[in-house]
Amino acid sequence: MPRVSIFFGIVIYFYYDDHPPPHFHAMYEGLDAQFDIEGNLLKGSLPPKAVKLIQEWASVNKNALLENWELAQKNLPLNWIAPLR
């Protein structure tokens, strides 16, 4: 599971050759969740503050997230995405 960003204790990662729709995974304090490229929570549970931070980060990085999704589907190295500050 390649990490693509880390901010405020939140780790963002993708799985290679993962199932559609395009999405990414986030881990925070031992909890896991899936978000679509738009930042909508698809599955799992995180504290509301973490969800808001992830949604803010995803809205700024939508193109980079989609690019990494496409790279992961091809089993290619993923790009680092700047953390939320």
Residue pairs with C-beta under 8 A, 6 or more apart in sequence:
1 13
1 14
1 15
1 25
2 13
2 14
2 16
2 72
2 77
2 78
3 11
3 12
3 13
4 12
4 13
4 14
4 24
4 68
4 78
4 79
4 80
4 81
5 11
5 12
5 57
5 61
5 80
5 81
5 82
5 83
6 12
6 83
7 53
7 57
7 83
7 84
7 85
8 50
8 53
8 84
9 28
9 29
10 26
10 27
10 28
10 50
10 53
10 54
11 26
11 27
11 28
12 24
12 25
12 26
12 54
12 57
12 81
13 24
13 25
13 26
13 27
14 24
14 25
14 68
14 69
14 72
14 78
15 25
15 72
16 72
16 73
16 75
17 72
17 73
17 75
18 72
18 73
21 36
22 36
22 37
22 65
22 66
22 69
23 34
23 35
23 36
23 37
23 42
23 69
24 34
24 35
24 37
24 58
24 65
24 68
24 69
25 32
25 33
25 34
25 35
26 32
26 33
26 34
26 35
26 46
26 50
26 54
28 46
28 47
28 50
29 47
29 50
31 44
31 45
31 46
31 47
32 44
33 41
33 42
33 43
33 44
33 45
33 46
33 51
33 54
34 41
34 42
34 43
34 44
35 41
35 42
35 54
35 55
35 58
36 42
37 58
37 62
37 65
37 66
37 69
38 58
38 59
38 62
39 54
39 55
39 56
39 57
39 58
39 59
39 62
40 55
41 51
46 54
53 84
56 84
57 83
57 84
58 65
60 84
61 81
61 82
64 79
64 81
65 81
67 79
68 78
68 79
68 81
71 77
71 78
71 79
72 78
